[in-house]
Amino acid sequence: MGQGCVESVPIPRTTGTVHLIGAGSGDPELLTLKAWRVMQRADVVLYDSLVSEDVLDMCVNTAEKVFVGKRRANHALPQENINELLVMHALAGKTVVRLKGGDPFIFGRGGEELQEVVRHGIYFESIPGITAASAAASRAGIPLTHRDCAQSVKFVTACKKQGAPNDDYSEMLDASQTVVFYMGLHRLPEMTKGLMAAGRDSNTPFAIISHASMPTQQVLIGTLKDIADKQATAHLPTPALLIMGDVVSLYDVFTEYNIGALCQTVEVSCV
Ligand SMILES: C[S@@+](CC[C@H](N)C(=O)[O-])C[C@H]1O[C@@H](n2cnc3c(N)ncnc32)[C@H](O)[C@@H]1O
């Protein structure tokens, strides 16, 4: 057995365990082997709405699968109830898989859930997943950094706790930095206006990538000043990621040769 496959250090267990697993962005082939291995021995799987059917189908058949779906302002279960379920099943001695879209530690409340788990003395492991920013950028062909034009990348949530807008645009004005917005599609007009008012160049390239890594992936390309109008016509669906920065201009350079991009480029012209 290779070193990467070694089981975690044996621990004195009087309870079950919680395995916080990143399910990635939707394509089951982007799941890690480590995640898959643990999914084969789960007793219970608590999963979110961003976990694709294909990924869920990779869990062992005998596992009880519980949808605790979370989508903006539409929680199947409040966070406290999800925490309670995690704890209840683990205290009952079960191997609990908590399966979350993307990476649980990136805008995924993974930290909050683990705080509750350890408060009850339950052992856990955390397995990373491919976050939407990596999946969207990679599959669409938009490198997040490039030595010529993007020396850093920033992941930003468009919404803070309880849905409050994250409008601290003064932190997003560096032309040599790529900014990736999660949960921003519904706030696109307001955000693009805010960014321009704060001083970001209105010609900054801007992309929307919807359903990243899935067969339904679509890409809409524009600039800070016209992307909201383009989206008003194109209506790309959620989940979608927004990428702002000069690296977006590489999309046109790569797209003709990018066989990994199953995606459809949505053409919208603005008059
Ligand atoms: C609550 S956050 C969860 C992020 C997740 N933990 C991750 O690491 O990707 C949900 C947001 O992630 C983004 N997202 C998740 N999956 C996506 C996908 N397949 N395509 C595009 N955006 C996605 C969207 O911006 C969505 O509103």
The ligand as an ORCA input file, in Angstrom:
! r2SCAN-3c Opt
* xyz 0 1
  C     -21.710     27.903     -0.793
  S     -20.523     28.098     -2.061
  C     -19.727     26.566     -1.943
  C     -18.371     26.578     -2.561
  C     -17.688     25.232     -2.458
  N     -17.365     24.899     -1.104
  C     -16.427     25.168     -3.329
  O     -15.328     25.029     -2.787
  O     -16.558     25.253     -4.557
  C     -21.502     27.929     -3.493
  C     -20.964     28.717     -4.673
  O     -19.872     28.027     -5.258
  C     -19.870     28.250     -6.648
  N     -19.996     26.950     -7.323
  C     -20.087     25.741     -6.758
  N     -20.104     24.763     -7.669
  C     -20.023     25.377     -8.862
  C     -19.986     24.913    -10.211
  N     -20.026     23.613    -10.518
  N     -19.896     25.836    -11.180
  C     -19.813     27.149    -10.916
  N     -19.842     27.634     -9.666
  C     -19.942     26.764     -8.656
  C     -21.039     29.172     -6.973
  O     -20.572     30.492     -6.956
  C     -21.962     28.904     -5.804
  O     -22.819     29.997     -5.564
*
